[in-house]
Amino acid sequence: MTAAARLIPRSDDDALEVGMMVYDRGHDLPAVIKGFEGRKGNIVLLERPTGFGWRARRVSVRKATAWERKQLRALAKLYRTSNRGVGPT
């Protein structure tokens, strides 16, 4: 991934970058940006803490609110706790 693909600005005050917590209106889910695809980075690769990943159009993704970030962190903690001590079978 090139440096330009890591940071895709939509406007001066609203840029998306890898690792940012966002909200996808298409799936109604908060997620973390894992990367970008497409000629202009118009497809965003998203992932939840559970490993569920999907592609979304950039226009349907916005920065997560404080509540959505809290929700995503709580899900990650719950997932870590529920899988503690569970090894590969």
Buried (B, 14 or more C-beta within 10 A) or exposed (E): EEEEBBEBEEEEEEEBEBEBBBBBEEBEBBBBBEBBEEEEBEBBBBBBBEEEEBBBEBEEBBEBEEEBBEBBEEBBEEBEEEEEEEEEE
